[in-house]
Amino acid sequence: MDVLDDLLAGTRARGGVFNLTVLDPPWGVHIVDEAPLALATLIRGAAWILRDGLDPVRMNQGAVAVLCGPEPYVVADAPETAAQLRIHPGGICEPLPGAPIDYSARLGVRTHGGRPEGEAMVVSGTYQLEGDVSRRLLTALPPVLVVPAEDVTGPVMEMVLGEIQRDEPGQQSVLDRWLDLALITTLRAWFARPESHAPGWYQAQADPVVGLALRLLHEDPAHPWSVVELADRTGVSRASLARRFTALVGEAPMAYLTGWRITLAADLLRETNQTVESIARRVGYANAFALSVAFKRLRGTNPTAHRRAAPAA
């Protein structure tokens, strides 16, 4: 288990909303679905992604885009093209004034647009995420990222067109798993690119010492780790491990472990009915009091208050 494995395990599609949009130039789609994480790929054509406060980002055929945050955005054939369709939460498609009347037609299951042979074909899928583990991944990503087709082509991307227009038993689960695989493939390709400015925890995984230390912490966060034991397991001195870990990851080993434990506890408080005492022991604290002290120090609130606030969040 490495860091990315753990973060992706907490970022899984459940009831993702999918759309296939088929359009002819000039075309534009305004996305206001408020999804915290979305993935889009161009089956045909080329496009621009436009978001307030950001420079337009180009997508060519086969490229994959990942979009973070609930802020709206536009996908269009040119930066100046006005949108003809608006996608609302739940995948509801609204034709906008000036759009051809047939753009309101559903061409098939999860499919919208003018004609099946349209020059542009865009597939999108969205995540509905609430957990702290997934939030930790989102903070490592820019609002918009695009990975070229040559870095992500393969059977994962090729299978979506046949699956998105089906309506068979278990189809939602098939599409959710496709979305997970597509996200993993895209993020691995993105983090490998120089312009990604990959977070410290990702880059550190390639280091033989710090990478091993990170894997140990993630494989068993409840273990009573110390810098001495981590240094012994990684084959370096305590001072060397502490210095190297802090330089690569951006924080000391025990501070990183505390943050990860509290992240896991926050999701368990939100998603389960386990007692605070049980969660404390599960993430590496001796009792509920010890967890509460650490939780309050990092989050400014106690576990019970965090759990109480979770439904409203």
C-alpha positions as CSV (number, residue, x, y, z in Angstrom):
1,M,0.0,0.0,0.0
2,D,1.4,3.4,-1.0
3,V,0.1,6.9,-0.4
4,L,-1.7,7.2,-3.8
5,D,-3.3,3.8,-3.2
6,D,-4.7,5.0,0.1
7,L,-6.0,8.3,-1.3
8,L,-7.6,6.6,-4.3
9,A,-9.2,4.0,-2.1
10,G,-11.0,6.9,-0.4
11,T,-11.9,8.4,-3.7
12,R,-14.1,5.9,-5.3
13,A,-17.1,6.5,-7.6
14,R,-20.5,5.6,-6.1
15,G,-23.4,6.5,-8.2
16,G,-21.4,8.7,-10.6
17,V,-23.2,10.8,-13.1
18,F,-22.2,10.2,-16.8
19,N,-22.9,12.1,-20.0
20,L,-22.1,11.6,-23.6
21,T,-22.6,14.8,-25.6
22,V,-22.5,14.9,-29.4
23,L,-22.3,18.3,-31.0
24,D,-21.4,20.2,-34.2
25,P,-19.4,23.5,-34.4
26,P,-19.9,26.0,-33.1
27,W,-20.6,24.2,-29.8
28,G,-20.2,24.8,-26.1
29,V,-21.4,23.1,-22.9
30,H,-21.8,24.9,-19.6
31,I,-21.3,22.6,-16.7
32,V,-22.9,23.6,-13.4
33,D,-23.3,20.2,-11.8
34,E,-21.4,21.3,-8.7
35,A,-19.3,18.0,-8.7
36,P,-16.2,18.2,-6.5
37,L,-14.3,16.0,-9.0
38,A,-15.0,15.4,-12.7
39,L,-13.3,13.6,-15.5
40,A,-13.9,14.2,-19.2
41,T,-12.4,12.8,-22.4
42,L,-12.8,13.7,-26.1
43,I,-13.8,10.8,-28.2
44,R,-13.9,13.0,-31.3
45,G,-12.8,16.6,-32.1
46,A,-10.9,19.2,-30.0
47,A,-12.0,21.6,-27.3
48,W,-11.2,24.3,-24.9
49,I,-11.9,24.3,-21.1
50,L,-12.8,27.7,-19.7
51,R,-13.1,28.5,-16.0
52,D,-13.3,31.9,-14.3
53,G,-9.9,33.2,-13.2
54,L,-7.9,30.7,-15.3
55,D,-6.4,30.7,-18.8
56,P,-8.3,28.6,-21.3
57,V,-6.9,25.0,-21.5
58,R,-6.7,23.1,-24.8
59,M,-7.9,19.5,-25.2
60,N,-7.2,17.5,-28.3
61,Q,-8.9,14.3,-29.4
62,G,-8.2,11.5,-26.9
63,A,-7.0,13.8,-24.2
64,V,-8.4,13.5,-20.7
65,A,-9.2,16.4,-18.3
66,V,-9.7,16.3,-14.6
67,L,-11.5,19.2,-13.0
68,C,-11.5,19.8,-9.2
69,G,-14.0,21.9,-7.3
70,P,-17.7,22.7,-7.7
71,E,-17.2,25.9,-9.6
72,P,-18.8,25.9,-13.1
73,Y,-16.9,25.7,-16.3
74,V,-17.4,25.6,-20.1
75,V,-16.2,23.1,-22.6
76,A,-16.4,24.6,-26.1
77,D,-14.9,24.3,-29.6
78,A,-13.3,27.8,-29.2
79,P,-12.9,30.1,-26.3
80,E,-15.3,32.7,-27.7
81,T,-18.1,30.2,-28.5
82,A,-21.3,30.6,-26.4
83,A,-22.7,27.5,-24.7
84,Q,-25.7,25.9,-26.3
85,L,-26.3,23.3,-23.5
86,R,-26.1,23.5,-19.7
87,I,-25.6,20.4,-17.6
88,H,-27.1,20.6,-14.1
89,P,-26.7,18.3,-11.1
90,G,-27.8,14.8,-11.8
91,G,-26.9,15.0,-15.5
92,I,-30.0,17.1,-16.4
93,C,-29.4,18.7,-19.7
94,E,-30.9,22.1,-20.5
95,P,-30.8,23.7,-24.0
96,L,-29.9,27.4,-23.9
97,P,-31.4,30.2,-25.9
98,G,-30.1,30.2,-29.5
99,A,-29.3,26.5,-29.5
100,P,-30.8,24.3,-32.3
101,I,-34.0,22.9,-31.0
102,D,-32.8,19.3,-31.5
103,Y,-30.1,19.9,-28.9
104,S,-32.7,19.2,-26.3
105,A,-33.2,15.7,-27.6
106,R,-31.8,12.7,-25.8
107,L,-30.0,10.6,-28.4
108,G,-29.8,7.5,-26.2
109,V,-29.0,6.4,-22.7
110,R,-27.0,9.2,-21.0
111,T,-26.6,10.9,-24.4
112,H,-27.4,14.4,-25.5
113,G,-26.8,16.5,-28.6
114,G,-27.9,17.2,-32.1
115,R,-27.1,14.2,-34.3
116,P,-25.3,10.9,-33.7
117,E,-22.6,11.8,-36.3
118,G,-21.7,15.1,-34.7
119,E,-18.1,16.3,-35.2
120,A,-17.4,16.5,-31.4
121,M,-18.1,13.8,-28.9
122,V,-17.4,14.4,-25.2
123,V,-17.7,11.8,-22.4
124,S,-17.8,13.0,-18.8
125,G,-18.2,11.4,-15.4
126,T,-18.4,13.0,-12.0
127,Y,-17.6,12.0,-8.4
128,Q,-19.7,13.0,-5.4
129,L,-17.1,13.2,-2.6
130,E,-17.4,14.2,1.0
131,G,-14.5,12.4,2.9
132,D,-11.3,13.8,4.3
133,V,-9.2,11.2,2.5
134,S,-10.5,12.3,-0.9
135,R,-10.1,15.9,0.0
136,R,-6.4,15.2,0.7
137,L,-6.1,14.0,-2.9
138,L,-8.0,17.0,-4.3
139,T,-5.7,19.5,-2.6
140,A,-2.8,18.0,-4.6
141,L,-4.5,18.8,-7.9
142,P,-4.9,22.0,-9.9
143,P,-8.5,23.2,-10.7
144,V,-8.0,22.0,-14.3
145,L,-5.5,19.5,-15.6
146,V,-5.3,17.9,-19.1
147,V,-3.3,14.8,-20.0
148,P,-2.5,14.3,-23.7
149,A,-4.0,11.3,-25.5
150,E,-0.6,9.6,-26.0
151,D,-0.1,9.3,-22.2
152,V,-3.5,7.8,-21.4
153,T,-4.6,5.9,-24.5
154,G,-5.4,2.2,-24.0
155,P,-8.3,-0.2,-23.2
156,V,-9.5,1.8,-20.3
157,M,-10.4,4.8,-22.4
158,E,-11.5,2.7,-25.4
159,M,-14.2,0.8,-23.5
160,V,-16.3,3.8,-22.3
161,L,-18.2,4.6,-25.5
162,G,-19.7,1.1,-25.6
163,E,-20.5,1.1,-21.9
164,I,-22.0,4.6,-21.4
165,Q,-24.9,4.0,-23.9
166,R,-25.9,0.7,-22.4
167,D,-28.7,0.2,-19.9
168,E,-28.2,-3.3,-18.5
169,P,-28.3,-4.8,-15.0
170,G,-25.3,-3.6,-13.0
171,Q,-24.4,-0.8,-15.5
172,Q,-23.9,1.8,-12.9
173,S,-21.3,-0.3,-11.2
174,V,-19.5,-0.9,-14.5
175,L,-19.4,2.8,-15.2
176,D,-18.3,3.6,-11.6
177,R,-15.4,1.2,-11.9
178,W,-14.5,2.6,-15.3
179,L,-14.4,6.1,-13.8
180,D,-12.1,4.9,-11.1
181,L,-9.7,3.2,-13.5
182,A,-9.7,6.2,-15.8
183,L,-8.9,8.5,-12.9
184,I,-6.1,6.3,-11.7
185,T,-4.6,6.1,-15.2
186,T,-4.9,9.8,-15.7
187,L,-3.4,10.9,-12.4
188,R,-0.5,8.6,-12.7
189,A,0.3,10.1,-16.1
190,W,-0.3,13.6,-14.8
191,F,2.0,13.2,-11.8
192,A,4.8,11.9,-14.1
193,R,4.7,15.1,-16.1
194,P,7.1,17.9,-15.1
195,E,4.5,20.6,-15.1
196,S,2.3,18.7,-12.6
197,H,4.5,19.9,-9.6
198,A,3.6,16.6,-7.9
199,P,3.1,16.9,-4.1
200,G,6.0,15.9,-1.9
201,W,4.4,12.7,-0.7
202,Y,4.1,11.5,-4.4
203,Q,7.7,12.4,-5.3
204,A,9.0,10.9,-2.1
205,Q,7.6,7.5,-3.0
206,A,10.5,7.1,-5.5
207,D,13.1,7.6,-2.7
208,P,14.3,4.2,-1.4
209,V,14.3,5.4,2.2
210,V,11.4,7.8,2.5
211,G,9.3,5.8,0.1
212,L,9.6,2.8,2.3
213,A,8.8,4.8,5.4
214,L,5.7,6.1,3.8
215,R,4.6,2.6,2.8
216,L,5.1,1.4,6.3
217,L,3.1,4.2,7.8
218,H,0.2,3.6,5.3
219,E,0.2,-0.1,5.6
220,D,-0.2,0.1,9.4
221,P,-1.1,3.5,10.7
222,A,-2.3,2.1,14.0
223,H,1.1,0.7,14.9
224,P,2.9,2.7,17.7
225,W,5.5,4.1,15.3
226,S,8.5,6.1,16.4
227,V,11.2,7.7,14.3
228,V,13.7,5.3,15.9
229,E,11.7,2.3,14.6
230,L,11.1,3.8,11.2
231,A,14.9,4.5,10.9
232,D,15.7,1.0,11.9
233,R,13.2,-0.5,9.3
234,T,14.5,1.7,6.6
235,G,18.2,1.1,7.4
236,V,19.3,4.7,8.2
237,S,20.0,6.7,11.3
238,R,17.2,8.6,13.1
239,A,18.6,11.9,12.2
240,S,19.1,11.0,8.5
241,L,15.5,9.7,8.2
242,A,14.0,12.8,9.9
243,R,16.0,15.1,7.7
244,R,15.4,13.3,4.5
245,F,11.6,12.7,5.2
246,T,11.1,16.4,6.0
247,A,13.0,17.6,3.0
248,L,11.0,15.4,0.6
249,V,7.5,15.3,2.1
250,G,7.4,18.7,3.6
251,E,6.8,17.7,7.2
252,A,8.4,15.4,9.9
253,P,7.5,11.7,10.0
254,M,5.5,11.8,13.2
255,A,3.7,15.0,12.1
256,Y,2.8,13.3,8.8
257,L,1.5,10.2,10.7
258,T,-0.6,12.3,13.0
259,G,-2.2,14.1,10.1
260,W,-2.9,10.8,8.3
261,R,-4.4,9.3,11.4
262,I,-6.7,12.2,12.0
263,T,-7.8,12.1,8.3
264,L,-8.7,8.4,8.7
265,A,-10.5,9.1,12.0
266,A,-12.5,12.0,10.4
267,D,-13.8,9.7,7.7
268,L,-14.7,6.9,10.1
269,L,-16.6,9.4,12.3
270,R,-18.5,10.6,9.2
271,E,-19.2,7.2,7.6
272,T,-19.6,4.8,10.5
273,N,-21.4,4.4,13.8
274,Q,-18.3,3.1,15.6
275,T,-17.6,4.7,19.0
276,V,-14.9,7.3,19.3
277,E,-13.0,4.8,21.6
278,S,-13.1,2.2,18.8
279,I,-12.0,4.6,16.1
280,A,-9.2,5.9,18.3
281,R,-7.7,2.4,18.7
282,R,-8.3,1.7,15.0
283,V,-6.2,4.6,13.9
284,G,-3.4,4.3,16.5
285,Y,-4.5,6.1,19.7
286,A,-4.7,4.5,23.1
287,N,-8.1,5.8,23.9
288,A,-10.8,8.3,23.0
289,F,-9.2,11.0,25.1
290,A,-5.9,10.8,23.2
291,L,-7.7,11.0,19.9
292,S,-9.7,14.0,21.1
293,V,-6.6,15.9,22.1
294,A,-4.9,15.3,18.7
295,F,-8.2,15.9,16.8
296,K,-8.8,19.2,18.6
297,R,-5.2,20.3,18.0
298,L,-5.3,19.7,14.2
299,R,-9.0,20.4,13.4
300,G,-10.0,22.9,16.1
301,T,-12.9,20.7,17.1
302,N,-13.4,17.4,18.9
303,P,-14.5,14.1,17.3
304,T,-18.0,14.2,18.6
305,A,-18.6,17.7,17.2
306,H,-17.1,16.6,13.9
307,R,-19.5,13.7,13.7
308,R,-22.5,15.8,14.7
309,A,-21.6,18.3,11.9
310,A,-21.1,15.6,9.2
311,P,-24.7,15.3,8.0
312,A,-24.9,19.1,7.4
313,A,-21.6,19.0,5.5
